[in-house]
Amino acid sequence: MTCQGYFSSRFPVMKILIFEWMVGGGLLQDRLPPNSGSSMFQEGLAMVRSICSDLTCAGHSIQLPVDGRIPRVQLDQVPARQSPISESGLLVPVLNQLASPVDAILVIAPECGGRLATALDWLARYSDRIVSPVGEIVRIGSSKQGTVRFLEQAGVQASFEAAPVYPVIVKPDDGAGSDGIHLFENAAAVPQLIWDHPDQWRVERFLPGFPVSISVIGGACGHFLFPPTQQIFGGGVRPDESDRLRPAGLAWPGPWAGFDFPLKQSFARRTVDLAHRALKALPQFSGYLGIDMVLAESGPAEDRIVDLNPRITSSWVGLRQLFSSNLSQFMLDYARGIECETPVATVRQLKYRLVPEQKKGPASRRPR
């Protein structure tokens, strides 16, 4: 484990609880096995490894609940005091037991199915120690429709024309990342269940452009914006048999694969400008917020925010490679209003991939 930036001699040692849904036992609640081949599990494990490594290097003691069904070999490189959980009924009691003596809590969970809100509710009695967005901003970010309504009412570009302008993108209202998003070329291809349950799905015009993202740390003194990046996806694939929208739609843009840095200067300015407008409208928060956008090929007037992620996202793992300082320690300090050094990117170019590429292939440049 290579340590960066901050060290324990400069900062008081803390006890920190990190709960990540995919690794920490949330799948027991879902009655699902941990699937090391799934994109969401890989992303969750990568986030846990990176944050635990950073905070251990800073001298802190990390408490980490883990799903007892995960093979030990996958967790051996996670520097933390691990507490295996063997059944769903033990998850909440163990979380509260681990939370009681700690100084800070990080909560990472997908918004889908109310999982993020549920995890925060489990730890609500320790809300003063949670270094993650809570409350209203989680409610807004947990609904695609709610995100659009809130931002549009504040005058921030977020909505697209809906059908009958085709092709259209259909996404679950409570979806996380690119999971469950489909592209439909015409009205006949859209399954009836979409129109029968408009509260569960968001339908919007497909906007040709560039998928970008910007990571933000909120705190008592305002917001810190990291350099924006272009998001890379696995590309459109036909849904498998378990997909509710099969076989008519193309699963698009595919699983999140990583990002490219830097954006060209004009794209970076457009991303930061739209992010500032959104942050001015959103409720105050502490901790990490990811903002996903499409920069339209037609120009900035058509740029749109497509998602708010009120929790640490997979981009965090790649961002660590851009900086020589300890980003997890910076996040804790900035969110709590503690004076700290501002991180400065020391890498000029990076193509970060969640899974290293075996062969060169076309990367998706189409938007979510």
Secondary structure as UniProt FT lines:
FT   TURN            8..10
FT   STRAND          15..20
FT   HELIX           21..24
FT   HELIX           26..30
FT   TURN            36..37
FT   HELIX           39..57
FT   TURN            58..59
FT   STRAND          61..67
FT   TURN            68..69
FT   HELIX           72..74
FT   TURN            75..77
FT   STRAND          81..85
FT   HELIX           88..90
FT   HELIX           91..99
FT   TURN            100..101
FT   STRAND          104..108
FT   HELIX           112..114
FT   HELIX           115..122
FT   HELIX           124..129
FT   HELIX           136..141
FT   HELIX           144..153
FT   TURN            154..155
FT   TURN            163..164
FT   STRAND          168..172
FT   TURN            173..174
FT   TURN            177..180
FT   STRAND          182..184
FT   HELIX           187..189
FT   HELIX           192..196
FT   TURN            198..200
FT   STRAND          201..205
FT   STRAND          209..219
FT   TURN            220..221
FT   STRAND          222..225
FT   STRAND          229..233
FT   TURN            241..242
FT   TURN            244..248
FT   STRAND          250..251
FT   STRAND          256..261
FT   HELIX           265..281
FT   STRAND          287..296
FT   TURN            297..298
FT   HELIX           300..302
FT   STRAND          304..309
FT   HELIX           315..319
FT   HELIX           320..322
FT   HELIX           327..335
FT   TURN            336..337
FT   STRAND          350..353
//
